[in-house]
Amino acid sequence: MTKKEEYELKLKIIGQWIEIKPNEELMESLKNAQRELKELELVEYQREL
């Protein structure tokens, strides 16, 4: 599993938990996973250049 796939899976799992029982800790985890995925995509884009 690539890092990108790992972060996408984290986003999916956290999103499902938020639907079931939303709370501040899950929302913070979601924000962190989204930020990490965005940073990873930027690094991959820079490598392509």
ZAFI-300807 format. One line per field, with one value per atom (N, C-alpha, C): atom name; y, x, z. Coordinates in pm, 1 decimal, m for minus. Each point is the difference from the previous one (the first is absolute). Example, Ala and Ser with C-alpha at 12.3 -4.5 7.8 and 13.67 -1.06 7.14 Angstrom:
BEGIN
a <- [N:CA:C:N:CA:C];
y <- [m569.0:119.0:120.0:105.0:119.0:109.0];
x <- [1319.0:m89.0:90.0:m35.0:82.0:m77.0];
z <- [780.0:0.0:0.0:m72.0:6.0:73.0];
END
This chain:
BEGIN
a <- [N:CA:C:N:CA:C:N:CA:C:N:CA:C:N:CA:C:N:CA:C:N:CA:C:N:CA:C:N:CA:C:N:CA:C:N:CA:C:N:CA:C:N:CA:C:N:CA:C:N:CA:C:N:CA:C:N:CA:C:N:CA:C:N:CA:C:N:CA:C:N:CA:C:N:CA:C:N:CA:C:N:CA:C:N:CA:C:N:CA:C:N:CA:C:N:CA:C:N:CA:C:N:CA:C:N:CA:C:N:CA:C:N:CA:C:N:CA:C:N:CA:C:N:CA:C:N:CA:C:N:CA:C:N:CA:C:N:CA:C:N:CA:C:N:CA:C:N:CA:C:N:CA:C:N:CA:C:N:CA:C:N:CA:C:N:CA:C:N:CA:C];
y <- [m117.2:117.2:124.1:90.6:123.1:95.9:101.4:101.1:67.3:28.3:66.2:m88.5:m127.8:m92.8:m10.1:3.2:m6.7:120.8:120.3:120.5:2.5:m46.2:m5.3:m95.7:m112.2:m95.2:62.0:71.8:68.2:97.4:78.5:96.6:m69.7:m111.1:m74.2:m53.0:m60.2:m56.8:109.3:107.8:109.8:59.9:16.6:53.7:m86.0:m131.4:m90.6:11.9:11.5:14.9:131.2:105.7:129.8:m7.3:m74.1:m16.4:m71.5:m96.9:m78.4:79.1:58.6:69.8:116.6:114.1:114.3:51.3:35.1:66.4:78.3:82.4:90.3:m75.2:m109.0:m76.1:m59.7:m53.0:m55.8:109.4:114.8:110.6:44.8:3.3:37.8:m104.8:m127.6:m107.8:11.8:32.9:16.7:114.5:112.3:114.2:m36.5:m72.6:m39.5:m93.1:m97.6:m94.1:72.5:94.6:77.0:82.5:61.6:80.4:m87.6:m117.5:m91.0:m47.6:m28.8:m42.7:112.8:120.9:115.1:20.9:m10.8:15.1:m109.5:m122.2:m111.3:23.0:48.5:27.3:109.7:101.3:106.1:m54.8:m88.0:m60.2:m83.4:m78.1:m81.9:88.2:111.0:92.0:60.7:38.9:59.2:m100.2:m126.4:m103.5:m14.6:23.5:m12.5:112.0:113.8:115.7:m15.5];
x <- [85.0:m85.0:90.0:m26.6:78.5:m44.8:81.7:m36.2:m131.2:m16.1:m122.6:m120.8:10.5:m110.1:m27.5:106.4:m14.7:m78.2:36.2:m70.3:m144.0:m23.5:m136.6:m85.0:58.0:m71.9:m30.5:97.8:m22.6:m116.6:m1.0:m108.3:m135.0:m6.1:m125.4:m47.4:91.2:m36.5:m43.1:77.6:m34.5:m134.5:m23.3:m128.1:m117.3:17.0:m106.6:m25.1:105.3:m16.0:m69.6:33.4:m62.6:m149.9:m40.4:m142.4:m71.0:67.5:m60.1:m2.9:114.0:9.9:97.7:m48.4:89.7:54.5:127.1:59.0:123.5:50.1:110.6:128.1:28.6:122.5:m2.0:m114.6:m11.0:12.3:m59.5:9.3:145.7:73.9:141.2:80.0:m31.8:67.6:m26.8:m123.2:m36.1:79.6:7.7:76.2:146.8:57.2:141.0:22.6:m87.5:14.6:m14.2:m93.1:m17.1:125.4:56.6:121.3:116.6:15.1:108.8:m13.8:m121.8:m22.3:33.9:m40.6:30.1:151.2:71.0:145.6:65.0:m48.6:53.9:m21.8:m117.4:m28.7:91.1:30.5:91.4:140.5:45.0:132.6:5.1:m104.7:m4.3:m0.6:m71.9:m5.5:138.2:69.1:132.8:98.1:m15.0:87.7:m20.0:m122.7:m30.2:65.2:23.3:55.8:143.4];
z <- [0.0:0.0:0.0:m92.6:m6.8:109.7:24.9:100.1:m38.3:m128.7:m45.4:28.2:m31.1:26.6:149.7:79.2:145.2:52.3:m46.1:44.1:m50.7:m122.1:m52.2:82.0:41.6:84.3:136.2:56.9:127.9:m11.9:m108.0:m20.7:m5.8:m69.9:m14.5:135.3:75.9:130.2:97.2:6.5:90.7:m38.9:m130.0:m46.8:42.4:m5.8:42.5:150.4:79.6:144.4:33.5:m73.0:25.5:m26.7:m103.6:m29.1:114.4:61.7:108.0:130.6:35.6:128.4:m12.0:m45.9:m18.2:133.8:1.3:116.1:m43.8:89.5:m32.9:m36.4:70.9:m26.9:m141.1:m41.8:m135.0:m105.4:27.0:m95.8:m15.6:110.1:m6.0:m77.3:20.8:m73.5:m149.3:m35.7:m140.5:m62.6:70.6:m51.0:m19.7:96.1:m10.3:m118.5:m18.0:m111.4:m134.0:m8.2:m123.1:m29.7:103.4:m16.4:m44.9:62.4:m36.6:m144.7:m42.9:m138.0:m97.1:32.7:m85.8:m10.0:113.0:m1.4:m84.6:11.9:m77.5:m149.3:m36.5:m140.7:m53.6:82.8:m43.0:m22.6:88.0:m15.1:m127.4:m25.0:m121.5:m124.4:4.0:m113.4:m26.0:108.2:m15.0:m59.8:34.2:m54.9:m150.6:m45.7:m142.5:m80.8:63.9:m72.1:m32.6];
END
